[in-house]
Amino acid sequence: MYRRSRMTGRTRKVLIGVAAAALAGGAFAVSTGMSSAGESCAGLDTALQNNLTFIAGQKANPDALSDARIANRQAVVDLINQRRATAGCTGDVQAQPPAQAPAQPRPRMKARPSPRPRIKARPNRRRRAAGTSSARARPSRSPARAAPRPRPAARSRSAPPSR
């Protein structure tokens, strides 16, 4: 016995058409910039102000790479202005005045000579004889003692201890 599908050919075609229309509508909405409606004008204004302030600071105190930095930031400013226009932001954004440099540089701390590194003496290690355990051999504490201590005799488990 085979189970027949309850969906007719016409219903299947309508369902595929609706899914294709939803997919096409979503792609159109994303491609036309509908997603930029959620862009925050306050965030764009802050980013624009930060970049304009950076450019003003580079112009006030130029160095060897200032021209390249200014050109890069100007490109960023142009992109931010495009996004502001798309989002409908109308506020006038200007650079903040550059912060005043400190009148006198902070005095540097005198460098102390580094202490001599301490060299730790390596402990004297005995060589292990062949066939000994893998535990590290320790130097003996008393050089006079040469022979190891005798081991106690093993007890037999079968016989009870005598008293």
NUDREN-835190 format. One record per residue (C-alpha): residue number from 1; x, y, z. Coordinates in steps of 0.5 Angstrom, whole numbers, plus 500, padded with zeros to 3 digits. Layout:
BEGIN
@nuse NUM	east X	north Y	up Z
...
REM end
This chain:
BEGIN
@nuse 1	east 500	north 500	up 500
@nuse 2	east 503	north 507	up 498
@nuse 3	east 500	north 513	up 501
@nuse 4	east 498	north 518	up 497
@nuse 5	east 500	north 526	up 498
@nuse 6	east 494	north 530	up 500
@nuse 7	east 497	north 536	up 497
@nuse 8	east 495	north 537	up 490
@nuse 9	east 499	north 540	up 484
@nuse 10	east 496	north 546	up 484
@nuse 11	east 497	north 547	up 492
@nuse 12	east 504	north 546	up 491
@nuse 13	east 505	north 551	up 485
@nuse 14	east 502	north 556	up 490
@nuse 15	east 506	north 554	up 496
@nuse 16	east 512	north 555	up 492
@nuse 17	east 510	north 561	up 489
@nuse 18	east 509	north 565	up 495
@nuse 19	east 515	north 562	up 498
@nuse 20	east 519	north 565	up 492
@nuse 21	east 515	north 572	up 493
@nuse 22	east 517	north 572	up 500
@nuse 23	east 525	north 571	up 498
@nuse 24	east 525	north 576	up 493
@nuse 25	east 521	north 581	up 497
@nuse 26	east 526	north 580	up 503
@nuse 27	east 532	north 581	up 498
@nuse 28	east 529	north 587	up 495
@nuse 29	east 528	north 590	up 502
@nuse 30	east 535	north 589	up 504
@nuse 31	east 538	north 591	up 497
@nuse 32	east 535	north 598	up 497
@nuse 33	east 537	north 600	up 504
@nuse 34	east 531	north 599	up 508
@nuse 35	east 536	north 596	up 513
@nuse 36	east 539	north 603	up 514
@nuse 37	east 532	north 606	up 517
@nuse 38	east 535	north 603	up 524
@nuse 39	east 541	north 607	up 523
@nuse 40	east 542	north 611	up 529
@nuse 41	east 544	north 619	up 528
@nuse 42	east 547	north 620	up 535
@nuse 43	east 552	north 614	up 533
@nuse 44	east 553	north 617	up 526
@nuse 45	east 554	north 624	up 529
@nuse 46	east 559	north 621	up 535
@nuse 47	east 563	north 618	up 530
@nuse 48	east 563	north 624	up 525
@nuse 49	east 565	north 628	up 531
@nuse 50	east 571	north 624	up 533
@nuse 51	east 574	north 623	up 526
@nuse 52	east 573	north 631	up 525
@nuse 53	east 577	north 632	up 532
@nuse 54	east 582	north 627	up 530
@nuse 55	east 584	north 631	up 523
@nuse 56	east 584	north 637	up 527
@nuse 57	east 589	north 634	up 532
@nuse 58	east 593	north 632	up 526
@nuse 59	east 593	north 639	up 523
@nuse 60	east 595	north 642	up 529
@nuse 61	east 601	north 638	up 531
@nuse 62	east 603	north 634	up 524
@nuse 63	east 608	north 629	up 523
@nuse 64	east 611	north 625	up 518
@nuse 65	east 605	north 621	up 517
@nuse 66	east 600	north 626	up 518
@nuse 67	east 598	north 627	up 511
@nuse 68	east 596	north 620	up 510
@nuse 69	east 592	north 619	up 516
@nuse 70	east 588	north 625	up 514
@nuse 71	east 587	north 623	up 507
@nuse 72	east 585	north 616	up 511
@nuse 73	east 580	north 619	up 516
@nuse 74	east 577	north 624	up 510
@nuse 75	east 575	north 618	up 506
@nuse 76	east 572	north 615	up 513
@nuse 77	east 568	north 622	up 514
@nuse 78	east 565	north 622	up 507
@nuse 79	east 563	north 615	up 508
@nuse 80	east 559	north 617	up 515
@nuse 81	east 556	north 623	up 511
@nuse 82	east 553	north 618	up 506
@nuse 83	east 550	north 614	up 511
@nuse 84	east 548	north 620	up 515
@nuse 85	east 544	north 622	up 509
@nuse 86	east 541	north 616	up 508
@nuse 87	east 539	north 615	up 515
@nuse 88	east 536	north 622	up 514
@nuse 89	east 540	north 626	up 520
@nuse 90	east 540	north 633	up 519
@nuse 91	east 545	north 635	up 525
@nuse 92	east 551	north 640	up 524
@nuse 93	east 557	north 636	up 527
@nuse 94	east 564	north 640	up 528
@nuse 95	east 570	north 638	up 531
@nuse 96	east 572	north 639	up 538
@nuse 97	east 577	north 644	up 540
@nuse 98	east 584	north 640	up 541
@nuse 99	east 586	north 639	up 548
@nuse 100	east 591	north 643	up 551
@nuse 101	east 598	north 640	up 551
@nuse 102	east 601	north 640	up 558
@nuse 103	east 605	north 646	up 559
@nuse 104	east 611	north 642	up 562
@nuse 105	east 612	north 634	up 561
@nuse 106	east 612	north 630	up 567
@nuse 107	east 619	north 628	up 570
@nuse 108	east 621	north 621	up 568
@nuse 109	east 623	north 617	up 574
@nuse 110	east 630	north 615	up 575
@nuse 111	east 632	north 608	up 573
@nuse 112	east 635	north 604	up 578
@nuse 113	east 640	north 599	up 576
@nuse 114	east 637	north 592	up 576
@nuse 115	east 639	north 588	up 581
@nuse 116	east 644	north 582	up 579
@nuse 117	east 640	north 576	up 578
@nuse 118	east 641	north 570	up 583
@nuse 119	east 644	north 564	up 580
@nuse 120	east 641	north 558	up 584
@nuse 121	east 646	north 552	up 585
@nuse 122	east 644	north 546	up 582
@nuse 123	east 643	north 540	up 587
@nuse 124	east 648	north 534	up 587
@nuse 125	east 645	north 529	up 584
@nuse 126	east 647	north 522	up 584
@nuse 127	east 647	north 517	up 578
@nuse 128	east 642	north 511	up 578
@nuse 129	east 645	north 504	up 577
@nuse 130	east 642	north 500	up 572
@nuse 131	east 636	north 497	up 574
@nuse 132	east 634	north 501	up 579
@nuse 133	east 627	north 505	up 580
@nuse 134	east 625	north 511	up 576
@nuse 135	east 625	north 515	up 583
@nuse 136	east 630	north 521	up 583
@nuse 137	east 636	north 519	up 587
@nuse 138	east 637	north 524	up 593
@nuse 139	east 643	north 526	up 596
@nuse 140	east 644	north 523	up 603
@nuse 141	east 643	north 528	up 609
@nuse 142	east 649	north 525	up 613
@nuse 143	east 655	north 523	up 609
@nuse 144	east 657	north 518	up 615
@nuse 145	east 652	north 513	up 613
@nuse 146	east 653	north 509	up 607
@nuse 147	east 649	north 503	up 608
@nuse 148	east 642	north 503	up 608
@nuse 149	east 637	north 501	up 614
@nuse 150	east 635	north 494	up 614
@nuse 151	east 628	north 492	up 612
@nuse 152	east 623	north 489	up 617
@nuse 153	east 622	north 482	up 616
@nuse 154	east 615	north 480	up 612
@nuse 155	east 610	north 477	up 616
@nuse 156	east 606	north 471	up 614
@nuse 157	east 599	north 472	up 612
@nuse 158	east 597	north 465	up 614
@nuse 159	east 599	north 464	up 621
@nuse 160	east 596	north 469	up 626
@nuse 161	east 601	north 473	up 630
@nuse 162	east 604	north 470	up 636
@nuse 163	east 604	north 474	up 643
REM end
